[in-house]
Amino acid sequence: MRRPRFPRRSRRWWLRASLLVLLDLLVAVVVGVTTASVHGSFGPHEARYEVTTDSTVTIDVGPLGRLLVRSPLPLTLGVRATVEEIPDTLTSVDPATTLAALSGDLQSYVQFFSAPQSTVHDVTLALIADAAVRAAVTALLLAGLWYVGRWLLGPARRAELATALRVHRRLVVAGVAGVAVCGTVLTSSTGPTPTRSTAAISPVFNGTPLQGARVTGRLGGVIDTYGGYVLSAVRENDAFYQAADQALVTAWGSRPADPVVWSRPSPTATPTATPSVSAAGSTASATDSPTGLAPQATGLAPQAAGLGGAVSASPTSSSSASPSPSPTRAQAKLVTVVVVSDLHCNVGMASLMHSVITLSRASLVLDAGDTTLDGTPVEQYCDTTFARAVPAGVALVTSPGNHDSDTTSKRYARSGATVLAGSVVTVDGIRILGDHDPSQTRVGGGTTSVAGETVTDAGARLADVACADKTGVDLLLIHNPPVGQEALDRGCVPAQISGHYHVRTDPEVVGEGVRYISSTTAGAQVNQPTIGPLHGVAELTVLRWDTETRRFVDYRVIAVHPDRTVTVGAAQPWPALPPAPSSAAGSSSAPGTGATVGTVPATAAP
């Protein structure tokens, strides 16, 4: 039986339709790519980025001149960055503090050149998205014009034109395609290319990724005079964090061993044959515990002997004997969590963040907020840098602080972070609740409430969400500690992690839960910039969470000091929860009925 064949006329129709679609897409892609442009940041400046066809990355600073670097893009494509003003929201200061503001701008340049790949990453994604939108609009517009033209001509006129052009159809198609492609390329942003006499190669960039860059106009003199200061600061910054990162690796290798944590005993186990390790480091049987459970089952983590201190970057010997598990007992399944807080755009700490996450084999990172300095659009690359410091496959959850904003939080979310927004999310089996800080702090503008909500209002709202959750909330992650007071008092959350004060408060029982306040991971100090080498101690925390008891087991503090040394503390047991009240938790208890210890006042914050 012969297969049916399409009529020749049908085949010609499909061929013509395919050629038209391909031509439409070709023109649309060319238009989209060559006309793409976005607004972004360049150091402390706003900037407009456009795709060009001159094989050059051009940084245009107006009357001062241009910086030109050979473009890494294919097909003669380049990028033009037109540097605009520093937004007044970033430097809202009075004349008396102008010099300090200029110093802050210098720190922003150092910050930018310390992690330029994040800006490049953001700009690239934005240009691709803009090009895709422009290409889609162009394709639809061309298709619409085609069908409108067919309708206006009518069948009779179209037949006459087809007959007249049939002899020259190949030439017509090629000509139309050539005109469309060349026209869009020639009308795209090409930018004037300076001659060799006006674009000298600056020696300041020797030994940097910008080596060989050409500089035009007065910008050459500015770079030759002041560029060395900026590059010197960048090199100092890089050297500081490289040395600190190496010290971290050394200190981690010499850290006290993790305490052994056992799972709950099997129903068929013989308790008297099961060794365990008490918090003091002595070996005891399970029957020594009034409950007959492993220490972590009551909220205490066993700690091996000799783990009461900390280990610095200088290698030291530390060993302890760990009991061998019996056939009826197995080690608990733990989730390792890294906590950072108040990073304040210190992108130098990104490499140490990455090292801590990798060395500890953490699967979850908690950012307790204040990731940026002022929440401005030019700080979006700060969020991108920290998000890229988290290895692939590791979850990142954040509760934005008073120095963050919706703009920077959206960028953080696009970079892979889970931004808490008042509802419970489950990550790595841990049910986490949190939200944006109810206050907003801006340079020169002070601290104001967001949408009229106070700390007390936000605390009551989150407590209601936690108490109404039937599955149970494992952790309240919130930037400002007092926001979680009511949820802890009502017994609706067993643990709270916060930041905000730039000073660590070790885990303590508050109400009917445990609160931990993390110190700043940027080494932030009063009246000191957070950019560049550390001016204060920067801390990160490594916690372990038991998947069976749904409680934290222990925590370990890592401190990075201004002298480039690193201290890795011993794992300390997480406090046990207080006995449960007779009434159902959170059902009718009022705030403040629990035995609160160490209540933190809701005063103005850093």
Phi, psi and omega in degrees: 000126182281140178289141179293142180247144177289142175301151181300325180296320179295319179297318179296323179296316179295323179295314179297318180297319180295319179296320179295318179296316179298318178296318178301312181294321180298311179297318182297316180295315179299314179298315182298314183291314187281350179245005182294139178204146181216161171262137179211204180239154174220097188062229179276000184266156161276154181208153175249127182251132180226145175281135178237177179236033183249013177060027185222140169268114185247124175254108187260117179249033173073226185299337181291331181129200184223150172250126186239130179229143179299134184282138175276358184281153180278172171057042178061015180282145176219188180221136173249126176250111178267107185285128181252196186285161169284123185299140182294340178291340179272338183227052180280080185229164177269168184304330183294339182248019181299318181298319178296323179295319178296323176297321177295324177297320177300319178297326178293323176295317178299317179299317181296312183287344176286333181217059181293339183297332179290318176296317178300318180298313181297314182295320180299312180297320181293319179294321178297316180297317180294319179297320180296318179295315180296320179296318180296317179296318180297317180299315179294322180294316179296318179297319179296318178296324179298311182288326176294319178297318178300319182292320180291323179289321182083161183300319184294312181295323178298320179296320178297315180295321180298321179293318182290327184263355185301321182295327185248026188296322180295317180295322180294314180299313180297319180295316179298315180298316180297316179296318182296312182293309182297323180296317180291323179293314183292332180267358178282176183285101179262319177077143179290138178260117182291153177283168182297331182290336181250004181229080182278149176283125183275126178286348181299329186273002180303133181083009179238168177300343180266012180302133182092359180293142179259145184233135180248160173061205183290345179301328179300316179293321179297315181294317180297326183278314188249344182300326180299326179294315180296312181295326176296319178294322178296315180295321178296318179297314180298317181297322180297310185284333174294317178294319179295322179295319178294321177296324177298314180299318180295314182295322180295322179295339180252014184292156171299144183295150176293138175298149177279128180244124182264152173280174178298145181294148177290147180302334181264006184285156175261105188303323186292345182263006186253114177282152174216168182242126181279172181297336179274353176097006180266153180272136181213163178273160181295336182285347177291339178276136181300335181265345182076012181255167175296155184307319184291345179292336176259011177098000180252137178263132177294145182229125182291160181297144176081017183253020184277350185253201179226160181242128179269186183294337177286125183299133175229159180269133178210119181220151178210148181277132178253137180293147178277135181293142177277166180300338183261002181232143179229154178293144182292153175274117186245147173252125179269131185235136174251131181248130172233158180200150174052054178288332175045044172066017177281083186292347176298332181282354182299319181294324178288325173304311181301318182294317180297316179297318182290314183295321182278350184058041179289150176246000182212136175241129177251122177254113185274018169102174188058052179284333179246179180268315188223005176069020183274159180301329181288351179263009182297330181291341176296311178300317181298319180298314181291323178296321180288343177285344179275121183299156178301139180091351178259129182282148179231122181235135182226149172241102188304144182260187183288344177265358176267179180209170177299324181297309181288328178293323177295321177295320178299318180294318179294335179275357175121355182279147170269112183265116182292140185218040173094001178234167184275133174238148179250120180228124181056032180083354181264126180271114189243135177240142177183178180194172176299150177295139182288351180249159180225124181246128180230146180301125179078353183246354180074197183247129179229162178277152179264123178057028176074008182270131179269173177300318179296318179298313181296321179296318179294319180297313181291325177297319178297319179296316182294317182290332181275350182283117184287330181286327180107135178264130181272329187210137171254114178254110183216145186291307185270115186308316182300340179299329182269003185301313185293320179297323177290317180298323182276358177072027183267346176224134180279344183209148176225136176237131183219181175221235166083319187270351181063012177226131184282139168239115183301158182308130180218152179286124177229120184062241180244025178218188180239131181246136175235126178252115181279146173281179182285136177271000178257357186065031186294133177231155181297133178061025177233139178292148177268001180263145180092191179305151186295141172257348178214178182284130176257135185235144170232152182235136176248121179244158173235136186239129182275120182289340182272310180279347182056045178219153172290145183259310181204173180216152181223129183260132176248124183244128176253122188260158180298341179270015176076007175271158182229136177243128176251111183285164176286153177292126181250144182292141175285135183300149176284147178287150177292160178303141181293140178292164182294324179278162179297136182298127173078002184282313181218000182291143181265158178302137177091001181280340179281168179278089185282134178239131173067044180297133181261129180290150181270065179267176179300145191244170176298000000 
